[in-house]
Amino acid sequence: MMMLRQWIQRPLAWLVGGALLFGSRAWTGVRPLWIGTAPRLRQRVYFAYHGSHGDFVMIWASLPPALRAATRPVAGQDYWLASTTRRFAASQVFRALLINRNPQAGEPSPVDQMAQVLSAGESLILFPEGTRNTTEATLLPFRSGLYHLSRHKPDVEFVPVWIDNIRRVMPKGEWIPVPMVCTVNFGAPLSLDPQEGKDAFLQRAQDAVLSLRPVESAGN
């Protein structure tokens, strides 16, 4: 029965993934702009602001196939395990790393889980604000996990990302996307200075993301 389920799930996941790629590109014309780096098959943590439900899909769809196959989005298990459909999408389509944002004593921390995936040679898509930003602020303060992960994995490239127009495509409180062109801007990788403190690194990471925001998108 397990093998039969897997036999059905694999082609279904491939079809759903293909439909999402086609739909996101057709609906938003999503276009990657590799401003400070190139789409090389390097181990990376792509970190971006989190303003809508469509954020990681836009980044995922912008990566070339080889990079996409080696990259896993990080997401909260409380949301993605809430229904059979979400669970299937997270585990079979996106291969998401589902983390417990409030682990109990003795359970692995989110940083431990992410470091384990990186140790296996894969890359990650991460939203260091920790939750979807529904405020008027451009960015919420970055949580410390990004800093601790960079200390665990100093050889991994940490690439800032800005998704332009995504808040207009997925307005607050809406689930039906509005057709509008999006760009995904990839910046220059950051590396942690051994002498750099947590607050300084997190501020530099926020500044790196904001630097990719087009001037004309001030209201985005």
C-alpha positions as CSV (number, residue, x, y, z in Angstrom):
1,M,0.0,0.0,0.0
2,M,2.9,2.4,0.8
3,M,4.6,1.7,-2.5
4,L,1.3,2.2,-4.3
5,R,0.8,5.6,-2.6
6,Q,4.3,6.7,-3.5
7,W,3.7,5.5,-7.1
8,I,0.7,7.8,-7.3
9,Q,2.2,10.7,-5.4
10,R,5.3,11.1,-7.4
11,P,3.7,11.8,-10.8
12,L,1.0,13.9,-9.1
13,A,3.7,16.0,-7.4
14,W,5.4,16.4,-10.7
15,L,2.2,17.6,-12.4
16,V,1.3,19.9,-9.6
17,G,4.8,21.4,-9.5
18,G,4.7,21.9,-13.3
19,A,1.3,23.6,-13.0
20,L,2.5,25.9,-10.3
21,L,5.6,26.9,-12.3
22,F,3.5,27.6,-15.4
23,G,0.8,29.4,-13.4
24,S,3.2,31.6,-11.5
25,R,5.1,32.6,-14.7
26,A,1.9,33.1,-16.7
27,W,0.2,35.1,-14.0
28,T,3.1,37.3,-12.8
29,G,5.7,37.0,-15.6
30,V,8.1,36.4,-12.8
31,R,11.6,37.3,-13.9
32,P,14.9,36.7,-11.9
33,L,17.5,39.4,-11.8
34,W,20.8,38.1,-10.7
35,I,22.2,41.5,-9.6
36,G,25.0,40.6,-7.2
37,T,25.6,36.9,-8.1
38,A,25.0,34.3,-10.8
39,P,22.7,31.2,-10.8
40,R,25.5,28.8,-10.0
41,L,25.0,25.4,-8.5
42,R,26.5,26.4,-5.1
43,Q,25.1,25.6,-1.7
44,R,23.2,28.7,-0.6
45,V,20.7,30.1,1.8
46,Y,18.4,32.5,-0.1
47,F,16.9,34.8,2.5
48,A,14.1,37.3,1.7
49,Y,11.4,39.4,3.3
50,H,8.1,37.7,3.9
51,G,5.1,39.8,2.8
52,S,2.7,37.3,1.2
53,H,1.7,33.6,0.9
54,G,3.3,33.6,-2.6
55,D,6.9,34.6,-1.6
56,F,8.7,31.2,-1.6
57,V,6.8,30.1,-4.8
58,M,8.2,33.2,-6.6
59,I,11.8,32.4,-5.5
60,W,11.3,28.7,-6.2
61,A,10.0,29.4,-9.7
62,S,12.8,31.8,-10.4
63,L,15.6,29.3,-9.8
64,P,16.9,27.3,-12.8
65,P,15.8,23.6,-12.7
66,A,19.1,22.2,-11.3
67,L,19.1,24.8,-8.4
68,R,15.4,24.3,-7.8
69,A,15.9,20.6,-7.4
70,A,18.6,21.2,-4.7
71,T,16.8,23.9,-2.8
72,R,14.2,23.5,0.0
73,P,12.0,26.2,1.4
74,V,11.8,26.5,5.2
75,A,8.2,26.8,6.5
76,G,6.2,26.5,9.7
77,Q,4.8,23.0,10.2
78,D,1.8,24.5,12.1
79,Y,0.5,25.9,8.8
80,W,1.6,23.3,6.3
81,L,0.5,20.3,8.3
82,A,-3.0,21.7,8.9
83,S,-4.6,19.9,5.9
84,T,-4.0,17.0,3.6
85,T,-3.6,19.3,0.6
86,R,-1.0,21.6,2.3
87,R,0.9,18.5,3.6
88,F,1.1,17.0,0.1
89,A,2.3,20.3,-1.4
90,A,4.9,20.9,1.3
91,S,6.3,17.3,1.4
92,Q,5.9,16.1,-2.2
93,V,5.9,19.3,-4.4
94,F,8.2,21.7,-2.6
95,R,10.1,19.3,-0.4
96,A,9.8,21.9,2.3
97,L,11.7,21.7,5.5
98,L,8.8,22.0,8.0
99,I,10.0,23.4,11.3
100,N,8.5,23.6,14.7
101,R,8.7,27.3,15.6
102,N,8.2,26.5,19.3
103,P,10.1,23.3,20.0
104,Q,9.9,21.7,23.4
105,A,12.8,20.9,25.6
106,G,14.9,18.2,24.1
107,E,13.5,18.7,20.6
108,P,15.8,20.0,17.8
109,S,15.7,23.7,17.3
110,P,14.9,25.3,13.9
111,V,18.6,26.2,13.4
112,D,19.5,22.6,14.2
113,Q,17.0,21.3,11.5
114,M,18.3,23.8,8.9
115,A,21.9,23.0,9.6
116,Q,21.2,19.3,9.2
117,V,19.7,20.0,5.7
118,L,22.7,22.1,4.8
119,S,25.0,19.3,6.0
120,A,23.3,17.0,3.6
121,G,24.4,19.3,0.7
122,E,21.1,21.0,0.0
123,S,20.2,24.7,-0.2
124,L,17.4,26.6,1.6
125,I,14.9,29.4,1.1
126,L,14.5,31.2,4.4
127,F,12.4,34.1,5.7
128,P,14.3,35.6,8.7
129,E,11.4,37.8,9.8
130,G,10.0,34.5,11.1
131,T,6.4,35.2,10.1
132,R,4.5,36.9,7.3
133,N,4.7,40.6,7.5
134,T,1.2,42.0,7.5
135,T,2.2,45.4,8.9
136,E,2.9,48.7,7.1
137,A,6.6,48.3,7.9
138,T,8.8,47.3,5.0
139,L,10.6,44.7,7.1
140,L,10.1,43.2,10.5
141,P,13.3,42.8,12.6
142,F,15.2,39.7,11.5
143,R,15.3,36.9,14.0
144,S,18.6,35.5,15.3
145,G,18.3,32.2,13.5
146,L,20.0,33.6,10.4
147,Y,23.0,34.7,12.4
148,H,23.3,31.4,14.3
149,L,22.9,29.4,11.0
150,S,25.7,31.5,9.4
151,R,27.9,30.6,12.4
152,H,27.1,26.9,12.0
153,K,27.7,27.0,8.2
154,P,30.3,29.7,7.4
155,D,31.1,28.1,4.0
156,V,27.5,28.4,2.7
157,E,26.6,31.5,0.7
158,F,23.8,33.6,2.2
159,V,22.1,35.4,-0.7
160,P,19.7,38.3,0.0
161,V,16.5,38.4,-2.1
162,W,13.9,41.0,-2.8
163,I,10.6,40.0,-4.5
164,D,9.2,43.1,-6.3
165,N,5.5,43.7,-6.6
166,I,4.5,40.5,-4.7
167,R,2.3,42.5,-2.2
168,R,0.3,43.9,-5.1
169,V,0.0,40.4,-6.6
170,M,-1.2,38.9,-3.2
171,P,-2.8,41.8,-1.3
172,K,-3.2,41.5,2.4
173,G,-6.1,39.3,3.3
174,E,-6.6,38.0,-0.3
175,W,-6.0,34.5,-1.6
176,I,-6.7,35.1,-5.3
177,P,-3.6,36.6,-7.0
178,V,-3.8,39.8,-9.1
179,P,-2.1,39.6,-12.5
180,M,1.0,41.8,-12.3
181,V,4.6,41.5,-13.3
182,C,7.1,40.4,-10.6
183,T,10.8,40.4,-10.4
184,V,13.0,38.4,-8.0
185,N,16.2,40.3,-7.3
186,F,19.2,38.2,-6.1
187,G,22.0,40.2,-4.4
188,A,25.6,39.6,-3.5
189,P,26.2,36.8,-1.0
190,L,27.0,37.7,2.6
191,S,29.5,36.0,4.8
192,L,29.9,36.4,8.5
193,D,32.9,38.2,9.8
194,P,34.3,36.1,12.8
195,Q,34.4,39.3,14.9
196,E,30.9,40.4,13.9
197,G,28.2,40.3,16.5
198,K,24.6,39.2,16.1
199,D,23.0,42.6,15.9
200,A,25.5,43.9,13.4
201,F,25.2,40.9,11.1
202,L,21.4,41.0,11.2
203,Q,21.3,44.7,10.4
204,R,23.7,44.1,7.5
205,A,21.5,41.3,6.3
206,Q,18.4,43.5,6.4
207,D,20.3,46.3,4.6
208,A,21.3,43.8,1.9
209,V,17.7,42.9,1.3
210,L,16.5,46.5,1.3
211,S,19.3,47.5,-1.1
212,L,17.7,45.3,-3.8
213,R,14.3,47.1,-3.6
214,P,13.8,49.3,-6.7
215,V,13.3,53.0,-5.9
216,E,10.0,53.0,-7.8
217,S,8.7,50.3,-5.5
218,A,8.6,52.5,-2.4
219,G,4.9,51.7,-1.9
220,N,5.4,47.9,-2.5
